[in-house]
Amino acid sequence: MKEEEKNILEEEETLKEEEIENSENSECSEDSENSENSENSEEKDPLEAAQEEIEQLKTQILYKTAEFDNYRKRTLKEKAELILNGGEKAVSAILPVIDDMERAIENGEKTEDPVVLREGMELIYQKFMKALESLGVKKIDTEDADFDTDLHEAVAMVPGMGDDKKGKVIDCLQTGYQLNEKVIRHAKVAVGQ
């Protein structure tokens, strides 16, 4: 029996050794497979990382494009609104003058006195000029001014005015106006020759 027990023990040890060898072999093969997989994964990781980065950049470009498109549409809408309603400030400044003109017309029927009518017209004119000044409109000064092609338009040359009047504005035939330092209508003037 002892020999049988020894044989059984030896067989068990042999089996255990074989299992250990098999397990070591399988571990080695797994390690080699893992190392191969890790090498493959290392090779795939930069590609995958690049693909992910490309996808992120594509997404960012789409967002930026959509954002810019929205900005462009919004600014076009605002610009169109400004063009349509840009004169609102000017019109609202002129409306009180129109009211005064209507009152003057109504009161003009009641009186025959030309002095009263003239005074009313002068008051309305002054109020209108103040409204225009509040909008940035001002008259181009022509009194005793040198002729300036940026501000004046010569419609007549007046000879024989003397050397001191040469190149100077003699008479203003139509008043010129500037809007915020930009000429919107040149003053039509007669210039000394």
Secondary structure as GFF3:
##gff-version 3
##sequence-region A 1 193
A	DSSP	alpha_helix	2	85	.	.	.	ID=ss1
A	DSSP	alpha_helix	88	108	.	.	.	ID=ss2
A	DSSP	alpha_helix	114	134	.	.	.	ID=ss3
A	DSSP	beta_strand	137	139	.	.	.	ID=ss4
A	DSSP	beta_strand	152	158	.	.	.	ID=ss5
A	DSSP	three_ten_helix	163	165	.	.	.	ID=ss6
A	DSSP	beta_strand	169	174	.	.	.	ID=ss7
A	DSSP	beta_strand	177	179	.	.	.	ID=ss8
A	DSSP	beta_strand	182	185	.	.	.	ID=ss9
A	DSSP	beta_strand	187	192	.	.	.	ID=ss10
###
